[in-house]
Structures are given as structure tokens and as C-alpha cells.
Amino acid sequence: MTVWDGAGAAPSPYPYVTTGVPPKMSDLVFIAVTIAVFAVLALVAKGVGRL
């Protein structure tokens, strides 16, 4: 399985956003995922700093 194995979906800049979502929504989802990843990294960094 690759990120391109959708139902014949054309490659998109945000391959992990589900197809059928309006472009604006996919942008919001992409931003939310990015922020969440950075938040998790920050929490992990804080946890490592306490060790």
C-alpha cells in the first residue's frame, strides 16, 4: 500500500487527507495535523529534558 493507492484518486499535495473533502477543509486538516505533530514533539522534548 502506498499513499497513492486511493480509488483512482489523483496525487494531491496532502496525500493523507481523505479524498472527497473540500479543498479548504483539507487545508485545515493538514494544518491541524502539523500543529498536533509539533505539539507531540514539544511534549516529548519536555519529557526527555526531565530525565
C-alpha positions as CSV (number, residue, x, y, z in Angstrom):
1,M,0.0,0.0,0.0
2,T,1.2,3.4,-0.9
3,V,-0.3,6.8,-0.2
4,W,-1.3,6.9,-3.9
5,D,-3.5,3.7,-3.7
6,G,-6.7,5.6,-3.4
7,A,-9.8,4.9,-5.5
8,G,-8.1,6.2,-8.7
9,A,-7.5,9.5,-6.9
10,A,-5.1,11.9,-8.5
11,P,-2.0,12.7,-6.5
12,S,-2.6,15.6,-4.2
13,P,-0.3,17.8,-2.1
14,Y,-1.8,16.3,1.0
15,P,-1.9,12.5,0.2
16,Y,-3.0,11.5,3.7
17,V,-6.1,13.7,3.7
18,T,-9.1,11.7,2.7
19,T,-10.5,12.4,-0.8
20,G,-13.9,13.9,-1.1
21,V,-13.1,16.6,1.4
22,P,-13.4,20.2,0.2
23,P,-10.0,21.8,-0.5
24,K,-10.4,24.4,2.3
25,M,-11.2,21.6,4.8
26,S,-8.2,19.5,3.6
27,D,-6.0,22.6,4.2
28,L,-7.4,22.9,7.7
29,V,-6.9,19.2,8.4
30,F,-3.3,19.5,7.1
31,I,-2.6,22.5,9.4
32,A,-4.2,20.8,12.4
33,V,-2.2,17.6,11.8
34,T,1.0,19.7,11.5
35,I,0.3,21.5,14.8
36,A,-0.5,18.3,16.5
37,V,2.8,16.7,15.4
38,F,4.7,19.7,16.7
39,A,2.8,19.6,20.0
40,V,3.7,15.9,20.4
41,L,7.3,16.6,19.6
42,A,7.4,19.5,22.1
43,L,5.9,17.2,24.8
44,V,8.4,14.5,24.1
45,A,11.2,17.1,24.2
46,K,10.0,18.3,27.6
47,G,9.8,14.7,28.9
48,V,13.3,14.0,27.7
49,G,14.5,17.2,29.3
50,R,13.2,16.0,32.7
51,L,15.3,12.8,32.5
